[in-house]
Amino acid sequence: MWVFWVDAEYHVAVIGSPSGAAHVLSREMSLPPDRQRAVHEILAWNGYDVTRLRPARRK
C-alpha cells in the first residue's frame, strides 16, 4: 500500500496498492467538492481508474 496524499488537517487520506485498488479514508461521511476533485486528480495522476470509485457503505 502507498499513501498518495493526506490533507493538511488530516481529515482525508488517499491510499493505493500495486494491484490497482484505491481507498479514500475520511473522518466525515462525505467529502466536500474540492476534496473530491483532489482525490480524483491524485488517483488519475498515479494511473488509477477513477471511474471505479464507489462510495463506501456506512452503517
N, C-alpha and C positions, 0 to 999 in steps of 0.2 A: 504494500500500500504506500501511496505517496500523498503527502499533504500539499495540495497545489496553492491553497490560499486560505487565510484566516483574516477576517475583517479587523479593523483597528480596535473595536470594542469586544472582540472575542464572542460575537453573537452568531456568526456564520463561519463554517469551515467547509471546504471542498476537498474531497479525497478521491483518489482513483487507484486502480490496480492495473497491472500489465495485461490482464485478461479483457480489459475494456469496461469493466464495471466502474461506476462512479456513484458517489454518495454525497449528498449535501446535508450537513448537520446544522441545525438551527435551534436556538433557545426559544424561538417564537413558533406559533402554529403556522404562520405564513410569512413569506418574505416580501418586503417592500419591492416595488418595481425596479428601483435602482440596483438592489442586491440581486434580483432575478437576472437582470441584464449582465451584471458582473459574473455571476455563476456561469451563464451560458457562454459568455466570451472566453472565460478562462478554460472551460472544458473544451470548447471548439478549438481554441488555440493549441491545446495539448492533444488534439486529434480524436477527441471523443465525439460520439454521435449524440448531440443534444436532443434529437427528436425522440430518443428513447427514455428521456427523463420523465418520471411519473411522480405525482405527489404521494407521500407516504400515507398510509392508513393509520391514523392515530385513534386511540380509544378514549 
